[in-house]
C-alpha cells in the first residue's frame, strides 16, 4: 500500500453474494463512499460545494479485480487523483486487504464538473483545482471500527 489517502471499511454480511464474496456491484458503492470521504478532506462538506453552485457527475467507472473480498474483512481503500483536466478529473481507487496488504481490486472513476443550475459542464474552479492537486496524502478515515490509542 502507499501513503495515499486511505478509507477503512469493514465488509458487511449484506454486501456478499451467493459465493460468499463481496458482490461486484457493491464496489461502485465502496468507490463512491471512499471518494466522498476524500473530497470531504480536500474540499470540505459537499453541501457547501453545492450551495456555491458547483456539482459533479460520474461519466466513467471501470474496475478490475484480482482477488475476492469477504464478510468481516477490513478493506483499505486508497484514493488519489489520476488526471485533472479542464472540466473533468479522475481518481485511482485501489482496494487492499488491510491485514496482509494484498490487492483486491483497482478502479478508476471520472467526474465532470457541472453547474447546479442546468447541470452545464464547467471549468474546475482554480481554488478547487489547487486543492485537488495537493491531495490528501497520509490522511486516513476509519469506518471499520478501528481505534487509535492516544
C-alpha positions as CSV (number, residue, x, y, z in Angstrom):
1,X,0.0,0.0,0.0
2,X,1.0,3.6,-0.5
3,X,0.9,6.8,1.6
4,X,-2.2,7.9,-0.3
5,X,-5.5,8.9,1.4
6,X,-7.0,5.7,2.9
7,X,-10.5,4.8,3.8
8,X,-11.0,1.8,6.0
9,X,-14.3,-0.2,5.6
10,X,-15.4,-3.5,7.1
11,X,-17.3,-5.7,4.7
12,X,-20.9,-6.3,5.9
13,X,-22.8,-9.6,5.5
14,X,-25.5,-8.0,3.3
15,X,-22.8,-6.9,0.8
16,X,-21.8,-10.5,0.0
17,X,-23.3,-12.7,-2.7
18,X,-24.1,-16.4,-3.1
19,X,-20.4,-17.2,-3.5
20,X,-19.8,-15.5,-0.1
21,X,-17.7,-12.7,-1.5
22,X,-18.5,-9.0,-2.0
23,X,-21.0,-8.7,-4.8
24,X,-19.4,-7.0,-7.8
25,X,-21.9,-4.1,-7.9
26,X,-21.1,-3.2,-4.3
27,X,-17.7,-2.0,-5.3
28,X,-19.3,1.0,-7.0
29,X,-20.8,1.9,-3.6
30,X,-17.4,1.5,-2.0
31,X,-15.7,3.7,-4.6
32,X,-18.4,6.4,-4.1
33,X,-18.0,6.3,-0.3
34,X,-14.2,6.4,-0.4
35,X,-14.2,9.3,-3.0
36,X,-16.8,11.2,-0.9
37,X,-14.6,10.9,2.1
38,X,-11.5,12.0,0.1
39,X,-13.3,15.1,-1.3
40,X,-14.6,16.0,2.1
41,X,-11.0,16.2,3.3
42,X,-9.8,18.1,0.3
43,X,-12.7,20.4,-0.5
44,X,-14.9,20.4,2.6
45,X,-18.5,19.5,3.0
46,X,-20.4,18.6,-0.2
47,X,-23.3,20.7,0.9
48,X,-21.1,23.8,0.8
49,X,-19.9,23.0,-2.7
50,X,-23.4,22.6,-4.0
51,X,-24.5,25.8,-2.2
52,X,-21.8,27.6,-4.2
53,X,-23.4,26.4,-7.5
54,X,-21.0,23.6,-8.2
55,X,-21.7,19.9,-8.6
56,X,-20.2,16.9,-10.4
57,X,-21.4,13.9,-12.3
58,X,-19.8,10.5,-12.9
59,X,-19.0,9.9,-16.6
60,X,-16.9,6.8,-16.4
61,X,-16.2,4.0,-14.0
62,X,-14.0,0.9,-14.5
63,X,-12.9,-1.8,-12.2
64,X,-10.5,-4.8,-12.3
65,X,-10.5,-7.5,-9.7
66,X,-7.5,-9.6,-8.5
67,X,-9.0,-11.4,-5.5
68,X,-12.3,-11.6,-3.6
69,X,-13.2,-9.6,-0.5
70,X,-15.2,-11.5,2.1
71,X,-17.5,-10.8,5.0
72,X,-15.9,-9.1,8.0
73,X,-12.7,-8.4,6.2
74,X,-11.4,-4.8,6.6
75,X,-10.6,-3.1,3.3
76,X,-8.1,-0.4,3.0
77,X,-9.3,1.7,0.0
78,X,-6.8,4.3,-1.2
79,X,-7.8,7.3,-3.3
80,X,-5.6,9.7,-5.3
81,X,-6.2,11.9,-8.3
82,X,-5.0,10.3,-11.5
83,X,-5.8,13.1,-14.0
84,X,-7.1,16.6,-13.7
85,X,-8.4,18.2,-16.9
86,X,-10.2,21.4,-17.6
87,X,-13.6,20.3,-16.5
88,X,-13.1,16.6,-15.6
89,X,-11.0,14.8,-13.1
90,X,-10.4,11.2,-12.3
91,X,-9.4,9.2,-9.2
92,X,-7.4,6.0,-8.9
93,X,-9.1,3.9,-6.2
94,X,-7.3,0.7,-5.0
95,X,-8.7,-1.9,-2.7
96,X,-6.4,-3.8,-0.3
97,X,-6.9,-6.4,2.4
98,X,-5.9,-4.2,5.4
99,X,-4.4,-7.2,7.3
100,X,-2.0,-8.6,4.7
101,X,-1.9,-5.6,2.2
102,X,-2.8,-7.9,-0.8
103,X,-4.5,-6.0,-3.6
104,X,-8.1,-7.0,-4.2
105,X,-9.2,-4.6,-6.9
106,X,-8.4,-1.4,-8.8
107,X,-10.8,1.1,-10.1
108,X,-10.9,4.4,-11.9
109,X,-13.7,6.9,-11.7
110,X,-14.1,10.0,-13.8
111,X,-16.2,13.0,-12.9
112,X,-17.1,16.2,-14.9
113,X,-17.7,19.4,-13.0
114,X,-21.2,20.9,-13.7
115,X,-23.3,23.8,-12.5
116,X,-26.1,23.1,-10.1
117,X,-28.4,25.1,-12.4
118,X,-28.9,23.3,-15.7
119,X,-26.1,20.8,-15.0
120,X,-24.0,22.5,-17.6
121,X,-20.3,21.4,-17.9
122,X,-18.0,24.0,-16.3
123,X,-14.3,24.5,-15.7
124,X,-12.9,23.3,-12.4
125,X,-12.6,26.4,-10.2
126,X,-8.9,27.3,-9.7
127,X,-9.1,27.0,-5.9
128,X,-10.7,23.6,-6.1
129,X,-8.1,22.5,-8.7
130,X,-5.2,23.5,-6.4
131,X,-6.6,21.6,-3.5
132,X,-7.1,18.6,-5.7
133,X,-3.5,18.8,-6.9
134,X,-2.3,18.9,-3.3
135,X,-4.5,16.0,-2.4
136,X,-4.8,14.2,1.0
137,X,-1.7,12.0,1.3
138,X,-1.3,10.3,4.6
139,X,-4.8,11.0,5.8
140,X,-7.0,8.1,6.9
141,X,-10.7,7.8,7.7
142,X,-11.7,4.7,9.6
143,X,-15.3,3.5,9.4
144,X,-14.2,-0.1,10.1
145,X,-14.3,0.3,13.9
146,X,-10.6,0.9,14.3
147,X,-9.4,2.5,17.4
148,X,-6.4,4.8,18.0
149,X,-4.8,5.0,21.4
150,X,-3.7,8.5,22.3
